[in-house]
Amino acid sequence: MAIDWDRRTCARRGHVTYAPDEPRLRERLHTDTALGAAWRCLRCGDFTLGEPQGSGPAERAPLVPRGKVLRDVFVLRLLAVERAVRGVFVVLVALAVWKFSNSQDAVRRLFDEYLDVFRPVFRHFHYDLDHSPVVGTVQKTFGYRHDTLVLVALLLLAYALIELVEAVGLWYARRWAEYLTVVATAAFLPLEIYELTERVSGLKIATLLLNILAVLYILLAKRLFGLRGGHRAFEEERHGAALLEVREAATVGARA
């Protein structure tokens, strides 16, 4: 079933009504009922009782996202949530790296002690911990210099900050956030592809596909970097919608 984005949004946020000064449009958006005056919602087209939320010339009617625009906002907010979760996770990793850099020797001693305890247990199950790739990777990190680990932590924090800024901007559908998301995401695509050549996993493949789809969707839907007419076409589309909000709602009423 197709989603009625207009009524779905009105159910969550309420209707948006407006009384235009133009008599002909005003008549189409207004009706009298036994319970009082009712005005047509500029988003979903349904009548709602009560005084209009605004009034004035039709060209000053509020820009109310409808249909495809509401769907685009929903998709952007899904991406915002994904960016926020990733940003918080990277912050936690950066803090862990920073704490490890300040207590590297203590963590190494603790790791070696636990390794000595669990070595006979794993040997009983014919698993050699001394040649385990995981153990080898952990032991290799102990050889990193303190300054190197601090630099890694700072770089992780910078990456997390970018992700969180993207999340906030995408949630509020800011155009600068769309540019930032496309540029930042595309910049890391070669690294993600390189990681797949080193080791393939379902999570890496899913992440790569999600990022590619996100870049393509935002580029085309938001007309970034001159695509599909660029910024001018995007603004004309928005401006045209602002001028046609009242007329569109009136047309819905006429058809009804």
Secondary structure, 3 states (H helix, E strand, C coil): CCCCHHHHHHHHHCCCECEECCHHHHHHHEEEECCEEEEEECCCCCEEECCCCCEECHHHCCCCCCCHHHHHHHHHHHHHHHHHHHHHHHHHHHHHHHHHHHCHHHHHHHHHHHHHHHHHHHHHCCCCHHHCHHHHHHHHHCCCCHHHHHHHHHHHHHHHHHHHHHHHHHHCCCHHHHHHHHHHHHHHHHHHHHHHHHCCCHHHHHHHHHHHHHHHHHHHHCCHHHHHHHHHHHHHHHHHHHHHHHHHHHHHHHHC
